[in-house]
Amino acid sequence: MPKILLVEDEVTLLETLAYNLKKEGYKVLTAEDGEEALALIRDKQPDLVVLDVMLPTLDGLTVCRRVRKDKSIAHIPIIMLTARGTEADKIDGLESGADDYIVKPFGLGEFLARVRAVLRRAPTQTPDGTQAGSEQLVSADLRLDLTSRRAFRGEEELQLTFREFDLLAELMRNQDVVLSRDLILNRVWGYDYYGDRRTVDVHVRWLREKIEADASDPTRIVTVRGVGYRFEG
């Protein structure tokens, strides 16, 4: 049974979402402020965090950034909730490390669909250590172990979010092939994803910062103007 942490300071909305998630068969934890949320994420290791942006003590963007910087919990997917729906707000959420972004007010059907979509693609946490017989993708000094979901650049282990890992794996599987943003969205986020193409651009930028010698002059993930991206071995 997937465990979801719901973080929302609007009590009526918190109770409504929690009730409906439980009806769907999820185990639900709740928090009403950022500090409590961060403590629960570290202690309970939920399978998904649904995180409001505007929170007491710590705002949601700060919580998201701290999660992504903590190796023990960085893999946990996060859906941001916010009343602000401008493009800049969405980019702020994605650049903080969120995997999806829902603007209030939203329909319950849309909310549950996004939860299911993220959980369907989220990895389960695995023990440390590469498993015997695991499938790997290798390009020069870059190595992805698909079984343990660990990524290495030389001897250094990279701290990738689950979406960054899936994006890099998809690009490496199709080395030297140009993948359009729409195709990447379909294969990595799923056909039922509600976001837009900017999501791909943001995650590529984050990924470049982790795997490129110089993120401002990438040589592994190359932009094909007007189309998408190509991974070069």
MARTORGU-897723 format. One record per residue: residue in three letters; x, y, z of N, C-alpha, C in turn. Coordinates in steps of 0.001 Angstrom, whole numbers, padded with zeros to 6 digits, always signed. Example, Ala and Ser with C-alpha at 12.3 -4.5 7.8 and 13.67 -1.06 7.14 Angstrom:
2
ALA+013190-005690+007800+012300-004500+007800+013200-003300+007800 SER+012850-002250+007080+013670-001060+007140+012900+000030+007870 
REM end
This chain:
233
MET+000837-001195+000000+000000+000000+000000+000879+001255+000000 PRO+000851+002058-001056+001677+003268-001087+001338+004223+000050 LYS+002371+004860+000569+002217+005794+001693+002429+007209+001179 ILE+001433+008070+001372+001473+009440+000868+001454+010426+002029 LEU+002374+011370+001995+002366+012464+002968+001706+013666+002315 LEU+000626+014147+002928-000135+015287+002430+000155+016478+003335 VAL+000713+017541+002747+001129+018713+003526+000320+019923+003065 GLU-000573+020395+003924-001504+021470+003561-001996+022134+004840 ASP-001924+023477+004901-002363+024167+006114-003829+024582+006079 GLU-004489+024392+004936-005929+024632+004854-006641+023346+005275 VAL-007165+023347+006493-007632+022113+007124-008726+021427+006312 THR-009674+022183+005795-010772+021576+005036-010252+020841+003812 LEU-009332+021470+003076-008747+020826+001899-007918+019620+002312 LEU-007158+019755+003382-006340+018646+003882-007211+017435+004175 GLU-008300+017653+004897-009184+016538+005272-009870+015935+004056 THR-010268+016789+003100-010943+016293+001894-010015+015419+001059 LEU-008803+015899+000826-007847+015133+000030-007440+013845+000744 ALA-007216+013938+002061-006840+012746+002831-007930+011690+002760 TYR-009177+012110+002910-010315+011181+002865-010372+010453+001522 ASN-010214+011212+000437-010326+010606-000886-009117+009738-001233 LEU-007951+010098-000750-006780+009241-000963-006939+007920-000218 LYS-007479+007982+000987-007717+006754+001750-008747+005872+001050 LYS-009764+006495+000456-010772+005730-000292-010142+005005-001475 GLU-009072+005594-002023-008377+004976-003151-007427+003865-002708 GLY-007299+003677-001397-006463+002595-000882-005078+002999-000432 TYR-004798+004303-000371-003487+004761+000062-003438+004941+001577 LYS-002272+004729+002136-002027+005099+003522-001632+006568+003525 VAL-002273+007374+004365-002079+008825+004315-001530+009355+005637 LEU-000441+010116+005528+000088+010890+006641-000199+012354+006346 THR-000376+013181+007366-000667+014590+007136+000237+015488+007979 ALA+000471+016690+007451+001213+017718+008171+000649+019067+007755 GLU+000730+020047+008673+000148+021360+008396+001194+022469+008325 ASP+002467+022129+008495+003518+023142+008345+004780+022479+007806 GLY+005705+023316+007339+006890+022810+006665+007847+022044+007549 GLU+008048+022502+008766+008964+021809+009684+008462+020408+010000 GLU+007167+020302+010286+006579+018988+010575+006687+018085+009351 ALA+006457+018649+008169+006543+017864+006935+007936+017294+006738 LEU+008955+018126+006927+010334+017682+006727+010694+016570+007706 ALA+010248+016698+008948+010516+015665+009950+009845+014347+009571 LEU+008606+014415+009090+007886+013201+008699+008506+012547+007472 ILE+008969+013356+006525+009609+012800+005327+010848+012007+005723 ARG+011644+012570+006623+012867+011892+007053+012570+010659+007891 ASP+011535+010730+008713+011238+009632+009638+010429+008516+008987 LYS+009436+008886+008157+008486+007900+007626+008792+007458+006198 GLN+009637+008204+005468+010015+007838+004099+008787+007496+003239 PRO+007892+008458+003035+006699+008178+002227+007050+007883+000775 ASP+006105+007263+000070+006303+006963-001352+006040+008186-002227 LEU+005320+009161-001678+004993+010383-002407+004686+011482-001401 VAL+005107+012716-001723+004754+013891-000918+003924+014826-001776 VAL+002749+015193-001269+001918+016223-001895+002080+017461-001034 LEU+002680+018514-001586+003223+019607-000791+002688+020963-001237 ASP+001981+021631-000331+001507+022983-000623+002691+023943-000609 VAL+002628+024994-001418+003717+025975-001463+003684+026897-000256 MET+002503+027447+000043+002379+028420+001127+002098+027690+002444 LEU+003131+027592+003302+003023+026863+004561+003643+027681+005695 PRO+003180+027459+006933+003850+028069+008087+005217+027428+008330 THR+006066+028101+009039+007418+027700+009475+008405+027577+008321 LEU+008119+026707+007358+008933+026580+006145+007993+026497+004959 ASP+008234+027299+003915+007372+027201+002735+007700+025931+001954 GLY+006779+025550+001079+006935+024299+000344+008146+024242-000549 LEU+008526+025369-001163+009702+025378-002026+010972+025083-001230 THR+011050+025639-000025+012207+025376+000830+012241+023920+001260 VAL+011085+023373+001626+011015+021958+001997+011485+021086+000834 CYS+011014+021409-000363+011377+020635-001549+012880+020681-001787 ARG+013474+021847-001688+014923+021971-001897+015706+021159-000875 ARG+015263+021186+000372+015970+020442+001419+015856+018938+001217 VAL+014706+018505+000741+014538+017076+000439+015514+016661-000654 ARG+015627+017456-001701+016490+017105-002828+017972+017127-002468 LYS+018331+017848-001416+019731+017907-000999+020106+016812-000009 ASP+019121+016078+000484+019345+015036+001483+019367+013682+000782 LYS+020534+013056+000730+020710+011814-000011+019715+010730+000396 SER+019352+010681+001678+018490+009602+002171+017041+009727+001714 ILE+016620+010931+001298+015222+011138+000913+015065+011800-000453 ALA+016186+012064-001132+016132+012813-002398+015342+012091-003485 HIS+015192+010765-003368+014505+009984-004387+012988+010112-004319 ILE+012444+010645-003233+010994+010656-003017+010331+011666-003950 PRO+009341+011242-004744+008670+012178-005655+007804+013182-004898 ILE+007697+014387-005464+006954+015473-004834+006017+016121-005852 ILE+004757+016274-005471+003783+017050-006228+003525+018332-005455 MET+003719+019477-006105+003490+020768-005470+002048+021214-005706 LEU+001436+021807-004671+000124+022430-004775+000292+023929-004563 THR-000346+024731-005398-000227+026172-005217-001420+026905-005799 ALA-001724+028062-005241-002785+028915-005767-002260+029830-006864 ARG-000939+029842-007048-000321+030701-008057-000026+029882-009305 GLY-000526+030348-010440-000426+029514-011634+000314+030120-012797 THR+001137+031149-012560+001888+031724-013668+002995+030776-014105 GLU+003503+030987-015305+004589+030141-015803+005806+030239-014890 ALA+006095+031463-014403+007248+031648-013519+007089+030847-012232 ASP+005865+030798-011693+005615+030020-010475+005843+028538-010725 LYS+005390+028056-011872+005583+026644-012199+007062+026309-012332 ILE+007807+027198-012976+009241+026964-013132+009928+026974-011776 ASP+009510+027889-010873+010066+027907-009517+009863+026560-008836 GLY+008655+026003-008970+008369+024712-008358+009213+023606-008930 LEU+009321+023558-010253+010114+022517-010901+011591+022660-010561 GLU+012082+023907-010533+013500+024113-010246+013834+023842-008787 SER+012834+023813-007929+013056+023421-006537+013164+021909-006401 GLY+012788+021197-007473+012896+019746-007458+011576+019014-007503 ALA+010468+019735-007705+009161+019078-007765+009042+018252-009038 ASP+008266+017169-008958+008057+016301-010113+006776+016631-010856 ASP+005858+017296-010176+004617+017724-010811+004111+018943-010051 TYR+003141+019647-010646+002713+020940-010141+001219+021076-010414 ILE+000403+021256-009383-001041+021381-009538-001483+022736-009014 VAL-002239+023465-009845-002704+024807-009482-004108+024729-008891 LYS-004292+025379-007741-005613+025481-007124-006427+026560-007837 PRO-007751+026386-007946-008519+025200-007562-008366+024102-008612 PHE-008443+022856-008186-008314+021732-009102-009408+020722-008812 GLY-009717+019918-009804-010724+018884-009649-010135+017662-008956 LEU-010964+016969-008200-010514+015774-007501-010039+014702-008473 GLY-010722+014582-009605-010316+013582-010598-008924+013842-011133 GLU-008633+015106-011427-007294+015469-011909-006252+015176-010840 PHE-006554+015538-009602-005618+015317-008503-005277+013839-008357 LEU-006293+012994-008320-006058+011559-008142-005321+010965-009344 ALA-005613+011473-010546-004928+010977-011741-003440+011299-011678 ARG-003108+012484-011208-001691+012858-011114-000977+012048-010045 VAL-001649+011797-008937-001062+010958-007893-000761+009566-008444 ARG-001726+008985-009141-001526+007648-009708-000394+007649-010724 ALA-000332+008710-011563+000704+008771-012602+002100+008852-011993 VAL+002271+009675-010961+003583+009802-010336+003974+008517-009620 LEU+003048+007920-008890+003363+006690-008159+003666+005534-009103 ARG+003005+005520-010248+003226+004434-011205+004659+004426-011703 ARG+005278+005605-011752+006634+005699-012291+007689+005888-011231 ALA+007279+006014-009984+008256+006226-008908+008918+004913-008540 PRO+010233+004908-008326+010932+003691-007926+010700+003389-006460 THR+010747+002146-006100+010799+001795-004693+012235+001944-004231 GLN+012428+002316-002982+013792+002510-002489+014487+001156-002390 THR+015715+001101-002830+016456-000151-002824+017616-000067-001858 PRO+018100-001212-001369+019258-001190-000472+020487-000680-001212 ASP+021454-000187-000469+022704+000256-001083+023424-000945-001685 GLY+024131-000673-002775+024928-001735-003399+024317-002180-004695 THR+025132-002344-005694+024676-002816-006989+024330-004292-006907 GLN+023182-004650-007454+022724-006032-007362+023342-006869-008466 ALA+023608-008115-008138+024193-009028-009113+023240-009210-010278 GLY+023793-009248-011484+022965-009469-012658+022144-008264-013053 SER+022459-007107-012528+021656-005926-012794+021909-005423-014208 GLU+020905-004766-014776+021021-004174-016100+021669-002807-015973 GLN+022626-002530-016860+023335-001269-016773+023397-000585-018131 LEU+023456+000749-018075+023720+001563-019249+025041+002285-019011 VAL+025946+002228-019986+027274+002808-019803+027630+003670-021003 SER+028189+004842-020726+028715+005712-021770+029911+006457-021191 ALA+031095+006124-021700+032348+006693-021173+032386+006466-019669 ASP+032519+007531-018866+032619+007355-017419+031262+007425-016723 LEU+030192+007465-017504+028840+007554-016941+028198+006176-016932 ARG+027697+005770-015764+027100+004435-015642+025809+004493-014840 LEU+024759+003868-015385+023476+003766-014702+023187+002299-014412 ASP+022924+001992-013158+022482+000658-012793+020963+000708-012666 LEU+020275+000059-013600+018824+000175-013672+018107-000630-012598 THR+018784-001630-012046+018162-002447-011011+018172-001740-009660 SER+019325-001241-009282+019418-000541-007997+019093+000942-008129 ARG+018934+001407-009382+018637+002817-009669+019701+003726-009062 ARG+020947+003401-009356+022076+004219-008926+022827+004694-010158 ALA+023333+005912-010086+024051+006504-011207+025439+006930-010756 PHE+026433+006725-011633+027816+007038-011299+028468+007808-012434 ARG+029288+008769-012060+030167+009444-012998+031580+009175-012513 GLY+032271+008256-013181+033536+007758-012657+033273+007011-011360 GLU+033980+007368-010316+033788+006736-009003+032769+007482-008144 GLU+032309+008627-008649+031379+009442-007873+029940+009002-008116 GLU+029200+008761-007038+027778+008444-007189+026988+009740-007310 LEU+026150+009810-008328+025335+010998-008575+024020+010908-007799 GLN+023611+012016-007247+022347+012066-006518+021258+012581-007455 LEU+020605+011652-008153+019559+012005-009095+018188+011792-008479 THR+017258+012685-008791+015871+012430-008413+015348+011295-009288 PHE+014212+010730-008932+013715+009591-009711+013410+010017-011143 ARG+012936+011260-011343+012621+011712-012690+013894+011977-013485 GLU+014905+012531-012838+016185+012736-013512+016783+011412-013944 PHE+016676+010401-013090+017213+009077-013425+016497+008516-014655 ASP+015166+008575-014660+014410+008031-015785+014686+008799-017072 LEU+014834+010109-016957+015144+010924-018132+016508+010561-018703 LEU+017511+010447-017836+018850+010089-018304+018859+008688-018911 ALA+018152+007760-018290+018095+006399-018826+017474+006386-020221 GLU+016417+007148-020402+015754+007203-021715+016682+007793-022770 LEU+017396+008843-022409+018332+009457-023356+019477+008504-023694 MET+020012+007815-022682+021134+006904-022916+020714+005687-023726 ARG+019495+005217-023532+019001+004081-024321+018929+004433-025809 ASN+018759+005715-026079+018594+006179-027462+019773+007054-027883 GLN+020971+006609-027535+022186+007372-027831+022267+007732-029311 ASP+022578+009011-029558+022744+009569-030906+021434+009698-031675 VAL+020303+009484-030997+018985+009653-031616+018340+010914-031043 VAL+017761+011739-031908+017081+012954-031448+015695+012580-030929 LEU+015430+012948-029675+014122+012709-029062+013409+014039-028887 SER+012197+014132-029402+011436+015368-029251+010970+015524-027809 ARG+010641+016745-027416+010132+016989-026068+008849+016210-025828 ASP+007974+016156-026831+006714+015424-026671+006974+013935-026444 LEU+007917+013378-027188+008236+011962-027029+008823+011698-025639 ILE+009698+012593-025187+010274+012439-023847+009194+012524-022783 LEU+008278+013485-022924+007168+013597-021958+006370+012300-021912 ASN+006089+011739-023078+005307+010507-023150+006023+009342-022486 ARG+007313+009182-022790+008048+008019-022305+008473+008134-020843 VAL+008784+009340-020384+009306+009513-019028+008218+009917-018044 TRP+007337+010826-018458+006267+011274-017568+004966+010507-017796 GLY+004777+009963-018984+003574+009199-019280+002579+009997-020098 TYR+001791+009297-020896+000854+009960-021800-000215+010745-021052 ASP-000465+010396-019775-001510+011075-019015-000962+012222-018173 TYR+000294+012614-018431+000873+013725-017679+000239+015032-018132 TYR-000046+015924-017168-000762+017159-017458+000159+018356-017714 GLY+001446+018185-017566+002369+019306-017674+002659+019697-019116 ASP+003635+020599-019308+003976+021047-020644+005444+020771-020938 ARG+005896+021172-022117+007248+020849-022573+008329+021511-021742 ARG+008019+022621-021074+009024+023280-020254+009516+022362-019137 THR+008682+021419-018744+009082+020449-017728+010339+019709-018170 VAL+010378+019295-019437+011539+018585-019971+012767+019480-019928 ASP+012618+020741-020344+013756+021665-020372+014347+021878-018987 VAL+013480+022028-017991+013947+022242-016618+014725+021039-016120 HIS+014204+019839-016357+014879+018633-015871+016184+018373-016630 VAL+016212+018705-017906+017469+018576-018656+018513+019516-018079 ARG+018110+020737-017744+019063+021682-017174+019626+021174-015851 TRP+018751+020639-015014+019214+020069-013738+020152+018893-013979 LEU+019814+018054-014944+020626+016876-015233+022000+017277-015757 ARG+022046+018274-016594+023329+018740-017123+024263+019198-016008 GLU+023706+019825-014989+024532+020304-013885+025201+019152-013132 LYS+024649+017958-013273+025177+016814-012549+026079+015917-013393 ILE+025909+015934-014727+026676+014987-015538+027637+015644-016524 GLU+027497+016945-016759+028357+017621-017726+029572+018229-017032 ALA+030702+018256-017741+031879+018951-017220+031607+020442-017118 ASP+030851+020968-018090+030461+022374-018092+029003+022440-018547 ALA+028093+022685-017603+026659+022671-017911+026275+023745-018921 SER+027070+024824-018998+026762+025902-019946+027211+025556-021366 ASP+028023+024519-021508+028494+024065-022811+028415+022536-022856 PRO+027190+021996-022879+027009+020548-022751+027520+019767-023949 THR+028119+018618-023664+028617+017742-024726+027944+016369-024686 ARG+027201+016087-023621+026508+014792-023527+025044+014925-023926 ILE+024319+015835-023289+022925+016071-023660+022896+017336-024504 VAL+022734+017145-025803+022838+018249-026759+021443+018688-027196 THR+021226+019992-027228+019957+020537-027699+019911+020533-029220 VAL+018832+020005-029769+018582+020082-031210+017481+021116-031382 ARG+017857+022296-031796+016959+023449-031799+015657+023166-032555 GLY+014556+023475-031878+013246+023304-032487+012693+021889-032427 VAL+013506+020955-031914+013062+019551-031884+013094+019012-030449 GLY+014294+018874-029907+014403+018266-028583+015844+018068-028175 TYR+016204+016824-027784+017534+016576-027247+018100+015263-027791 ARG+019441+015220-027809+020151+014026-028246+021262+013735-027250 PHE+021373+012465-026829+022476+012065-025962+023624+011560-026818 GLU+024807+012160-026629+025978+011774-027415+026953+011000-026533 GLY+027350+009835-027000+028276+008997-026262+029680+009556-026307 
REM end
